[in-house]
Amino acid sequence: MKIAKIESFICDAGWRPWVFVKVETDDGLVGWGECSDGRMPRSVAAAVDDFAPALIGQDARAVEKAYWTMYRIARQHLGGSASRAAAGIELALWDIKARALGVSVCELKGGPMRERIRLYWSHCGTTRARYAKGLGVPELRSYDDITALGKEVVARGFTALKTNIVIPGDPADVYSPGFSQDSAGTDGVVTVQTLDRIEKLIGTFREATGPEVGIALDLNYNFRTDGVQRICKVLEQFKNIQWAEYDNWDATALRQIKDSTSVPIASCESLVTTKQYRPFLEQHAMDVCIIDLPWNGWIQGKRVADMAEAYEINIAPHNYYSHLADTIAAQFCGTLPNVKIMEIDIDDVAWKTELMTNPPTIKDGYIEVPSGPGWGTAINEEVLRAHPWPARKPVDSKQEG
């Protein structure tokens, strides 16, 4: 069973691109992987094409060997587009291997440990603030609209949500350095105005959802250490804060934040491989370790999750992509003993489910772990090819991951 062809696709998903990898074998098996990157999709797709010559003709079942072949090719620039492309190819190869054996990837990897995983509604309000008209969802012109959204979260069965610093209005805005009206480039300084907006936003969500729904606030890389500490002090007044999510490149600074607040800290979504995660885990710098499967692949993702378990830390997948990534993340969580919760985007393009031959089952705020061969689903190429990413369409640099 030799690798015969490796193909990359960039799909226009409305408010961001999805990047897919299709691997075909000489005996007709097809596997799919996802390595979406909202800011530099073309570089990831090109890296997939760059890896292909080294893998064509190799045994498609030797996934670990293929991963280390790609690792050696890209080891001088670990991370970024190369690592994401390698992850997409690796995930497609796991799909092929499991299909060849007639089992799910989850079963191949020793699972399932559970039948379903609790979800949180990600970019709750963020997507509507920026893309409501294009997606055909309600606009956020006032805090009454935030209230309505919070009640919608509960009505649709979700027990947790994550938002960014959403600013209702006409038009609505989302805090983003250099773009939002009250942000100041890369200074990372939090203003009194921003603190007030956070308090109003989270307070509105809390009143709308009631005390039992977990609420998370994603700060991305937008502030420096003292700014995040000040924001966490504001969040401490609210019951059942799921976490404050913040990313940086300094484990000691993140641990400083964690030690300064009672609000749980989630982090590390942008890291790849155990080499980058290790100092953060060694310092117990976060309460929840976030792992991105389309950027790490299964091999490194599982090793990071195992490291987190050794340090008594739960994990949560970084997952704001297509239903293929949702399925991959669900199968991944199905093999782990230390899962906190799983991310998913609800406000999305209307044809999101049509892209999959077998969309995931999402009910009452949970996603079921698929049991079919491979990922238990595949990409509908007719739908995929109907939504190509325009060659010169600018990527929205304000996008929150």
C-alpha angles and dihedrals in degrees: 000000000000130000106253103172140009118195132180127208132190112205124198103232096180102250097029141004126261118211119208135185124210119195121189128192129214090251095054105263117140128202130188131210134175128218102164120180117182097200107037107022096149093056091053093048090048091051089054088055090047092055094048100082092057092053105039109108094020124121107275091208094059093083097157091052091050091050093053091045088058092042092056091049092052102031094111090063104032112186133018123065096348094055092046093050090049089051092053093051093045092051090051090052092052087052090054095046094049092046090051089055094043095239137106119261087244091057091044087056096050102271172137100101091165137015098224142014129219114245136209122210103243128207085018102182093357094086093044092049091057109025108020096124095048093048096041095237128131117284122236104232097147143009087263085068089052088052090051090050092051090052090048090055090056094042091054092054102255119143097192141033139185126210139173125224096296118188112198117217145106094310103016119222140203122215108256125158112256094007110057121079095245100038127099113210114261098335092110091213118151115216130207087247091057092048090051091050091051091050092049094046097047092041090053093049091047094052091047098047100037126232100295100063114092114234123200127188118208114209096173110192093318101117141036127239101280092044092055090048091054092048091050090053088058091049094051091079092065122084120235100013102178092205148305106247117211133161130204138143098243118083093192092055091049091050088051089057092046092052092050099059145043090221111103114247123221121189152139101077092138097051125104131200130004089277092069096037096047100082092047092050094043090055094043084232095165139034094217123033112213117210126190112210097190088055100039105028123220097286097058093031091058092047091052090048090050091050090050090051090053088057092046092249125140122225134218124191118242098229125159098137141092127316088264089065089043089056093046091049092048092053090046092052088048090067099047133087095202108057119142102181139313129248123229136168115232102176101071146125114311093238095054093112092043089062090068127067088214114018118208119265109248117180135158092354095309135102120216120232105245117236104191123109115292109346089344090241142052139204118274097229094198090061092041094053090047090064108047118170106251111249094232102029109129117237114237103249090193092065117127118221 
